[in-house]
């Protein structure tokens, strides 16, 4: 009895699906009926075109994400799958299409699992550091039903700015194995750089040089970038005209 209770502690998530015979541009009609078109694919499995009820799919996705097993009920058959390849509308974010990956519950598979930070880092709260996540997912190998929904990374161990947490620093699990290289940096705390505004100030330099060059045609001294007084420019021009007239009279 004790073993049976342990086995059933993880509830199975089921989703009803119908075989789909509509394709291409006609799929818009399917979507207007509150359905999401999709496909089931996998090794040694003949792909199936299906459709699922939109609201049911949303509820299911909130429970399992892309790491939990879903049992698709199609043609009186329950097919264990993982949700993969969700296509969303670029403006409304509504679901347009979904792919399901058929799996063998007795064989280990590799899939990406999201990283979840837990705890509080002194380097962030007390030393004004910035938490920088470099790996949002990690590649994990496990039996389908043992795939974790996320991998927790405790950032409370980071006490100083510049510290990092690598894959090698994670706790080992007897349910799954992280296949991402051990030296891969997951996250770290870096110093806050206020001098990031410098590049914006530096852009002004070329503009000053350009103005000086254009100004050289209007009486600017190239070596100093200073403008000659307007009266000096006019006197010089007047003198040149007067001297020219004298030469003509001669």
C-alpha positions as CSV (number, residue, x, y, z in Angstrom):
1,X,0.0,0.0,0.0
2,X,2.8,2.4,0.9
3,X,4.5,1.9,-2.5
4,X,1.3,2.4,-4.4
5,X,0.7,5.7,-2.6
6,X,4.2,6.9,-3.5
7,X,3.7,5.9,-7.1
8,X,0.5,7.8,-7.4
9,X,1.7,11.0,-5.7
10,X,2.5,12.5,-9.0
11,X,-0.8,13.1,-10.8
12,X,-1.0,12.4,-14.5
13,X,-1.9,15.3,-16.8
14,X,-4.2,14.4,-19.6
15,X,-5.3,16.4,-22.7
16,X,-8.0,15.5,-25.2
17,X,-7.1,15.9,-28.9
18,X,-8.8,15.2,-32.2
19,X,-7.3,14.0,-35.5
20,X,-7.0,17.0,-37.9
21,X,-7.8,16.8,-41.6
22,X,-7.6,20.6,-42.3
23,X,-4.3,22.2,-43.4
24,X,-2.9,25.4,-44.8
25,X,-5.0,28.6,-45.0
26,X,-8.1,26.7,-43.8
27,X,-6.5,26.5,-40.3
28,X,-7.8,30.0,-39.6
29,X,-11.3,28.5,-39.5
30,X,-10.1,25.9,-37.0
31,X,-8.7,28.6,-34.8
32,X,-12.0,30.6,-34.9
33,X,-13.7,27.5,-33.5
34,X,-11.5,27.8,-30.3
35,X,-9.0,25.1,-31.4
36,X,-5.2,25.0,-31.7
37,X,-3.8,23.0,-34.6
38,X,-0.8,20.8,-33.8
39,X,1.3,17.8,-34.6
40,X,2.6,14.7,-32.7
41,X,6.1,13.5,-33.7
42,X,8.8,11.3,-32.4
43,X,11.3,8.5,-33.1
44,X,9.6,5.3,-34.5
45,X,6.3,7.1,-34.5
46,X,4.1,8.1,-37.5
47,X,3.4,11.8,-37.1
48,X,-0.2,12.8,-36.5
49,X,-2.0,16.1,-37.3
50,X,-4.3,17.0,-34.4
51,X,-6.2,19.9,-32.8
52,X,-6.8,20.6,-29.1
53,X,-9.2,23.0,-27.3
54,X,-7.5,26.3,-26.8
55,X,-8.6,26.8,-23.1
56,X,-7.7,23.2,-22.2
57,X,-4.2,23.6,-23.7
58,X,-3.6,26.8,-21.7
59,X,-4.5,25.1,-18.4
60,X,-2.3,22.1,-19.3
61,X,0.6,24.3,-20.2
62,X,0.4,26.2,-16.9
63,X,0.8,22.9,-15.1
64,X,3.5,21.1,-17.1
65,X,5.3,23.7,-19.1
66,X,7.7,22.1,-21.5
67,X,9.2,19.6,-19.0
68,X,6.2,17.7,-17.7
69,X,4.6,14.6,-19.3
70,X,1.2,15.1,-20.9
71,X,-1.0,12.1,-21.9
72,X,-2.7,13.0,-25.2
73,X,-6.0,11.2,-25.7
74,X,-6.3,10.5,-29.4
75,X,-8.3,7.8,-31.1
76,X,-8.9,5.9,-27.9
77,X,-5.1,5.9,-27.3
78,X,-3.2,7.7,-24.6
79,X,0.1,9.0,-26.0
80,X,2.8,10.3,-23.5
81,X,4.3,13.5,-24.9
82,X,6.2,16.7,-24.0
83,X,5.1,20.1,-25.2
84,X,7.5,21.5,-27.8
85,X,7.6,24.2,-30.5
86,X,4.9,26.6,-29.4
87,X,4.1,29.2,-32.1
88,X,2.5,32.4,-31.0
89,X,1.0,35.4,-32.8
90,X,3.7,38.2,-32.9
91,X,1.2,40.9,-31.8
92,X,-1.5,39.2,-29.6
93,X,0.7,36.3,-28.3
94,X,-2.2,33.9,-28.8
95,X,-1.3,30.3,-29.6
96,X,-1.3,29.5,-33.3
97,X,0.3,26.1,-33.4
98,X,1.8,23.5,-31.1
99,X,4.1,20.5,-31.5
100,X,4.1,17.5,-29.1
101,X,7.1,15.2,-28.8
102,X,6.1,11.6,-28.4
103,X,8.3,9.9,-25.7
104,X,9.0,6.4,-24.3
105,X,8.5,6.5,-20.6
106,X,11.1,3.7,-20.1
107,X,13.9,5.5,-21.9
108,X,15.9,8.5,-20.8
109,X,15.7,11.7,-22.9
110,X,17.6,15.0,-23.0
111,X,15.7,18.3,-22.8
112,X,16.3,21.9,-21.7
113,X,15.1,22.8,-18.2
114,X,14.8,26.4,-17.0
115,X,17.0,27.8,-14.3
116,X,15.3,29.3,-11.2
117,X,17.2,31.5,-8.8
118,X,16.4,31.2,-5.1
119,X,17.8,32.9,-2.0
120,X,19.4,36.4,-1.5
121,X,22.9,37.4,-2.4
122,X,24.8,39.8,0.0
123,X,26.8,41.0,-3.0
124,X,23.5,42.3,-4.5
125,X,21.6,43.6,-1.5
126,X,24.6,45.1,0.5
127,X,27.3,45.8,-2.1
128,X,25.2,47.1,-5.0
129,X,26.1,44.3,-7.3
130,X,24.0,43.2,-10.3
131,X,22.9,39.6,-10.8
132,X,23.8,38.5,-14.3
133,X,22.2,35.2,-15.5
134,X,24.2,33.7,-18.4
135,X,22.4,30.4,-18.7
136,X,18.6,30.5,-18.6
137,X,18.3,26.8,-19.3
138,X,20.4,23.7,-18.7
139,X,20.4,20.5,-20.7
140,X,19.2,17.6,-18.6
141,X,19.0,13.8,-19.1
142,X,16.4,11.8,-17.3
143,X,13.4,9.5,-17.6
144,X,10.5,11.6,-18.8
145,X,8.7,11.4,-15.5
146,X,11.8,12.5,-13.6
147,X,12.5,15.7,-15.5
148,X,12.4,18.6,-13.0
149,X,10.2,21.6,-13.8
150,X,13.2,23.8,-13.0
151,X,16.7,23.7,-11.6
152,X,17.1,25.8,-8.5
153,X,20.3,27.8,-8.1
154,X,20.9,29.2,-4.6
155,X,22.5,32.7,-5.0
156,X,22.9,33.2,-1.2
157,X,26.4,31.6,-1.5
158,X,27.5,34.6,-3.5
159,X,29.0,37.0,-0.9
160,X,31.3,39.1,-3.1
161,X,31.1,40.9,-6.4
162,X,32.8,38.9,-9.1
163,X,31.7,35.5,-7.7
164,X,30.1,33.0,-10.1
165,X,28.1,29.8,-9.9
166,X,29.0,27.1,-12.5
167,X,27.3,23.9,-13.4
168,X,30.0,22.1,-11.4
169,X,28.7,23.9,-8.2
170,X,25.2,22.4,-8.5
171,X,24.0,19.7,-6.2
172,X,23.9,16.2,-7.7
173,X,20.6,14.5,-8.2
174,X,19.8,10.8,-8.4
175,X,16.8,11.5,-10.6
176,X,18.5,13.4,-13.4
177,X,21.9,14.4,-14.8
178,X,22.9,17.8,-16.0
179,X,24.6,17.4,-19.4
180,X,25.6,21.0,-19.8
181,X,29.5,21.2,-19.5
182,X,30.6,21.5,-15.8
183,X,32.7,24.7,-16.5
184,X,29.7,26.6,-18.0
185,X,28.8,29.7,-15.9
186,X,25.2,29.8,-14.9
187,X,25.2,33.2,-13.2
188,X,27.3,35.7,-11.3
189,X,27.3,39.1,-9.6
190,X,29.0,41.9,-11.4
191,X,29.8,45.5,-10.4
192,X,27.4,48.3,-11.3
193,X,29.1,50.5,-13.9
194,X,27.9,54.1,-13.9
195,X,30.4,55.1,-16.6
196,X,28.2,53.4,-19.2
197,X,27.1,56.9,-20.2
198,X,30.6,57.8,-21.5
199,X,30.0,56.4,-25.1
200,X,27.1,58.9,-25.5
201,X,29.3,61.8,-24.5
202,X,32.1,60.7,-26.8
203,X,29.8,60.9,-29.9
204,X,30.0,64.7,-29.6
205,X,33.7,64.7,-30.6
206,X,33.2,64.0,-34.4
207,X,30.5,66.7,-34.5
208,X,32.9,69.4,-33.2
209,X,35.6,68.4,-35.7
210,X,33.0,68.5,-38.5
211,X,31.8,72.0,-37.6
212,X,35.4,73.3,-37.4
213,X,36.1,71.9,-40.9
214,X,33.0,73.5,-42.3
215,X,33.7,76.7,-40.4
216,X,37.2,77.0,-42.0
217,X,35.5,78.2,-45.2
218,X,33.9,80.9,-43.2
219,X,37.0,82.5,-41.7
220,X,37.9,79.9,-39.0
221,X,41.6,79.3,-38.1
222,X,42.1,75.6,-38.7
223,X,44.9,75.3,-36.1
224,X,42.8,76.8,-33.3
225,X,39.3,76.4,-34.3
226,X,38.6,80.0,-33.5
227,X,36.5,82.3,-35.7
228,X,38.0,85.6,-37.0
229,X,36.0,88.7,-36.0
230,X,33.5,89.6,-38.7
231,X,35.0,93.1,-39.1
232,X,38.5,91.5,-39.8
233,X,37.1,89.4,-42.5
234,X,35.3,92.3,-44.2
235,X,38.4,94.7,-43.9
236,X,40.6,92.1,-45.5
237,X,38.1,91.6,-48.4
238,X,37.8,95.5,-48.8
239,X,41.6,95.9,-48.8
240,X,42.0,93.3,-51.6
241,X,39.4,95.1,-53.8
242,X,41.1,98.5,-53.3
243,X,44.5,97.1,-54.1
244,X,43.1,95.5,-57.2
245,X,41.6,98.8,-58.4
246,X,45.0,100.6,-58.0
247,X,46.7,98.0,-60.1
248,X,44.1,98.5,-62.9
249,X,44.7,102.3,-62.9
250,X,48.4,101.8,-63.3
